[in-house]
Amino acid sequence: YMKLYINLLFGLFLACWNTNAQECAPSLATADFFPNNIKTRLAIGGTIWKNFYNIPADQPPLEDQASILFAGSIWLGGIDTEQNLHLAAGTYGYYGLPDLDFYPGPIDENGSAHETTCANFDRHFSVTRNQINNFKADYSADGYVDGSHAFIYRWPARGNPHFSSYYGFELPDQPLAPFVDHNGDGKYDPNFGDHPRIKGSQAVWWIYNDVGNIHAETEGEPVGAEIQMMAYAFDSEEENIRNSTFYDVRIEGKGGSALHDFYTALFVDGSLGCYTDDYVGCMPEENLVFTYNADAVDGTVGCQCDGGYPSYCEAVPLMGIKLLKGFKNNQSFELSGFSYYNNGGVGMPPLGTSDPNFATEYYNYMTGHWRDGTPLTEEGSGYNPNGGTPTAFAFLGNPADTAARTMCKAELPIHADRRMILRFGPFDFESGDVIDLSFAVLFVSEVPHPCPDVTPLIEAGQDAQAQFDEVSTNTRDFLPKVGLEIFPNPFNSICIIQLKDNTQLINQLQLFDDTGTEIKVIQNIKAPQLEIKRDNLNAGIYFYRLQTTERYWAAGKIIVQ
């Protein structure tokens, strides 16, 4: 029940874990994700994050920095034709014993996950937009790949013949990481122009399942679900976008039982610095849930927090989760409910509102009930065993609105630790069904408390939705291109870039080395011609990306002799 776990038995647990054939070991992999002003550590096996910080992009993460989010996970659950519950969930697996409902790796055509495959996929795969653009510029110049482009060649997409030379194992022949199939043959091979398909400036992809071994977290029966996730973010001039990260989740049924009353949920433990004094709420019309501070100062006593956790003191922010897209077999859905439960170790809440232990208790929370099956209701805290008005959404509205049904208006105890559950459903779910879910984690700094006005968070969510919609329907591939000439190329000291259309003006030029690292940027050029000096460039292949004042673009390579 405590948020601060002491994992004295972890090593012994792993040593005793059954690793016979087709019985997967828990995930140990993590990946640092520092794309913009947000810095977090991603995990596999159901737990998505290990702490979540808002720190300017040019500053390193600090262990003593106050975080905005502690952990989160995907929950899945439904009922089969024999009325048996199938459920997979996770909470804090990375912090103590691993999340034992989920295991790394894909599910094969027989509905199985094998020990070796699980171990092979206990890793994250990352790539940047610059690396992709440099590869595209290289290939488009002459139809051949001259640079190394390691991040492109080791992308875990179906049919990649180069993958094993980087990781030492062959990919299974099934859909994996998304890619642009340049020649339309259904197989990934960068030698023919194929490259990763991502959103954002930087992306991380991973895959896991719930059939690799026993469900020790919930003791639930397997769902038979394979989950692919991609985390991404944008290098943007807009503060709201710099303070946001985005997540695409693809859940596919593979060989499990046909289920009804199936729910997908997103469990989020949002902790604004000190975890013992937060309120939660939602705005269904915005597909938005959020965490805010219960009083004006972040801390258990003053600015001090239980367990020594760093606090925001008087500079209290807001954290939100925004649903961007929901589809089940191409049929759209929105947020269908929002609830919460309490950390049983903080503030002595009623037992029926505390942490779930078994599959039925997780499912109760996923379906708009409390741990003990009591329906979520509008009155008081929402927990009323003696009756009340049932509701799908706990505490909805702007906390600054005195007429809204919020925790602030209800004056719930300040000393508590509350965890959020966003739910989607019910659906029917069987083998072959696909649920696609996209969401953003939002951050807004220094909002006056208590009972804050969450309008800035709503606006951040709307900005995130606009950014998501733009990249989901439009990519750089479809922006108009501009013709140009480069001479001489190769060059020793100076080369000239000249637009063929003199009515166009060059606005910006970026230059990258063959690893995708930006080494030069020239802005506000506003001329049809640009001179590039060698300066301190070493001999080799470099890639440029050019944009005009009318948003036409061009990309290619130049060679320094």
Summary of the structure (lengths in Angstrom):
residues: 561
radius of gyration: 25.1
end to end distance: 63.6
largest distance: 83.5
contacts: 1944
relative contact order: 0.13
helix: 15%
strand: 35%
